[in-house]
Amino acid sequence: MQRLLLAAAVISLAGCTTYKLYSETDSNQEEGVIQLSYEYGRLETPQVDERQGLDLARQRCKDWGYPDAQRRGEERACIDGTKTDCARWQVTREYRCAAR
């Protein structure tokens, strides 16, 4: 019985998988840079649609006259709390417009 209760407690504390989509948070047409981000909470396990993010960046680049976009980097920042006790995170990914 104790093992069953322990297993139930671990599962409930593990968090739930949530599906996230990127949204544009910043862009610079002169530099051909797009920043996309999503947020998630402490108990969430984000499942991100990578293809949706790349498609969003490619569309913005096409709007600016570039044929493609390439991923350049990613940052994760705590936006509510501290790094050791963070209640909400923001993940930002940078894409740069490029010629194929």
ZIGIPE-V421000 format. One line per field, one symbol per residue. phi: phi as a letter, one per 30 degrees, with the letter a starting at -180 (. if undefined). psi: psi as a letter, one per 30 degrees, with the letter a starting at -180 (. if undefined). burial: I if it has 9 or more other C-alpha atoms within 8 Angstrom, else O. A space follows every 10 residues. Layout:
phi = ???
psi = ???
burial = ???
//
This chain:
phi = .ddddddddd ddddjcdbcb cdbdcaabdd cibbccbbba cecccdccdd dddddddddd dddcjcdabb dcabbbbdca jcedbccbcb cbccbbdadd
psi = eeeeeeeeee effflkkkkk kklkflljee fhkkkkllll legkjkjkje eeeeeeeeee eeefgkflkk kelkkkkkfj alefikfklk kkkkkkklk.
burial = OOOOOOOOOO OOOOIOOOOI IIOIOOIOOO OIIIIIIIII OOOIIIOOIO OIIIOOIIOI IIOOOIIIII IOOOOOOIIO IOOOOIIIII IIIIIIIIOO
//
